[in-house]
Amino acid sequence: MKKITYIYKKIVFNLKKKINIDKEDLKNKSLDELFTYYGTDKANNVKNQYQKNSELTIGHGYSKFYQKHFENFKKEEFNLLEIGTWKGSSCAAFAKYFENARVFGIDRNFKFNYKSNRIKFLYCDLRNRSDLNKLEKTIKDKKFKIIIDDGSHILSHMIKNLFFFIKYLEKDGYFVIEDFNFPKFYNHLNDGENEELFFDEILNHINEKKYFKSKLLSNDMQSFFFDSIENIHIYKGKEKDSDIAFIKKK
Ligand SMILES: C[S@@+](CC[C@H](N)C(=O)[O-])C[C@H]1O[C@@H](n2cnc3c(N)ncnc32)[C@H](O)[C@@H]1O
């Protein structure tokens, strides 16, 4: 039954008319303007994409941190992967900002609304082993310069995603985690059952190469992080729950 539902949704998705961003002339727009234009809450100001006819409201304000780390890559040819796309607003904005990048987006929903020669949507429910196997087959020969986790923001998912995807990062590539303190603010996202550190504490331990108690990350896995991470930059966005980390791989 699940398979039939998936096939049906995929057919509907493939037939759905999407916005072709290759035809949109948005040259010279800043990353923040692109975030606002396409409607992702990474922007300083954004319409609520889950509500019809929403007014502009305050977003997380992550644009300036993305620009600080990635402005130099603007014209480079590279792969970017975003975990959690929803309608594809941020993938569209990144594809416009990074003029030569190939943008890959993963989601367990078929809500993606955009198309481009440089965007590829990949269906995957990251909780599902067989979906992950299929995903690995698709990306096994690829390396990404930038991987962004803007998925469920559930504590265990963020921990697993970092460990799973870091092997797909290029040398000197970045793993970005948005809203990593959400499990502190929203109980339903905290599935650590008092046995996992919050994500900010995990990042501090990795930064200081100090082992910590975890059911999900063995000491070997922690050693892997200590050896493969060059540095971690953490920033506060505009809202009290807006926290973003830029993790650079060696
Ligand atoms: C915050 S939204 C992404 C917003 C988007 N990046 C943007 O800036 O417009 C989070 C997305 O993560 C997806 N997601 C949540 N859990 C997931 C999972 N287990 N596997 C894949 N995607 C998941 C949701 O379907 C949702 O579309």
PDBQT file of the ligand as one rigid body, heavy atoms in Angstrom, charges set to zero:
ROOT
HETATM    1  C1  LIG A 301      11.756  23.657   7.650  1.00  0.00    +0.000 C 
HETATM    2  S1  LIG A 301      11.151  22.746   6.287  1.00  0.00    +0.000 S 
HETATM    3  C2  LIG A 301      12.329  23.112   5.032  1.00  0.00    +0.000 C 
HETATM    4  C3  LIG A 301      12.252  24.518   4.574  1.00  0.00    +0.000 C 
HETATM    5  C4  LIG A 301      13.131  24.854   3.381  1.00  0.00    +0.000 C 
HETATM    6  N1  LIG A 301      14.500  24.459   3.560  1.00  0.00    +0.000 N 
HETATM    7  C5  LIG A 301      13.105  26.340   3.136  1.00  0.00    +0.000 C 
HETATM    8  O1  LIG A 301      14.044  27.034   3.558  1.00  0.00    +0.000 OA
HETATM    9  O2  LIG A 301      12.122  26.794   2.550  1.00  0.00    +0.000 OA
HETATM   10  C6  LIG A 301      11.566  21.150   6.781  1.00  0.00    +0.000 C 
HETATM   11  C7  LIG A 301      11.368  20.066   5.755  1.00  0.00    +0.000 C 
HETATM   12  O3  LIG A 301      11.983  18.879   6.244  1.00  0.00    +0.000 OA
HETATM   13  C8  LIG A 301      11.250  17.789   5.760  1.00  0.00    +0.000 C 
HETATM   14  N2  LIG A 301      11.504  16.601   6.586  1.00  0.00    +0.000 N 
HETATM   15  C9  LIG A 301      11.144  16.408   7.870  1.00  0.00    +0.000 A 
HETATM   16  N3  LIG A 301      11.475  15.171   8.267  1.00  0.00    +0.000 NA
HETATM   17  C10 LIG A 301      12.073  14.570   7.216  1.00  0.00    +0.000 A 
HETATM   18  C11 LIG A 301      12.612  13.268   6.985  1.00  0.00    +0.000 A 
HETATM   19  N4  LIG A 301      12.582  12.341   7.934  1.00  0.00    +0.000 N 
HETATM   20  N5  LIG A 301      13.137  12.999   5.777  1.00  0.00    +0.000 NA
HETATM   21  C12 LIG A 301      13.147  13.934   4.794  1.00  0.00    +0.000 A 
HETATM   22  N6  LIG A 301      12.633  15.175   4.944  1.00  0.00    +0.000 NA
HETATM   23  C13 LIG A 301      12.098  15.489   6.133  1.00  0.00    +0.000 A 
HETATM   24  C14 LIG A 301       9.795  18.245   5.837  1.00  0.00    +0.000 C 
HETATM   25  O4  LIG A 301       8.985  17.496   4.952  1.00  0.00    +0.000 OA
HETATM   26  C15 LIG A 301       9.898  19.710   5.465  1.00  0.00    +0.000 C 
HETATM   27  O5  LIG A 301       9.619  19.908   4.116  1.00  0.00    +0.000 OA
ENDROOT
TORSDOF 0
